[in-house]
């Protein structure tokens, strides 16, 4: 964990649709600020409307050396979380920055 003193666990969700592409976990975890992550869905899965937290698409633990760096890393992590529907549109529901910390 080195000098990282700030951590944020993000439970993320996908918009409704069928997953046609999802970044590989191996590629996603190559980012040095991603301590751990997991996906609950895979390519081909059909995502419905969100009813409750049990329908989350996955989680990620993001690190930073300061609160500001953690914010930047959270933004970068959500940018790296590439998941597309059959029309090539992003399925990731990105939380507002105030909801991240």
PyMOL commands that set and color helices and strands:
alter all, ss='L'
color gray80, all
select helices_A, chain A and resi 25-29+53-55+67-80+97-100
alter helices_A, ss='H'
color red, helices_A
select strands_A, chain A and resi 6-14+17-18+21-22+34-39+46-47+58-64+83-84+92-93
alter strands_A, ss='S'
color yellow, strands_A
deselect
rebuild
show_as cartoon
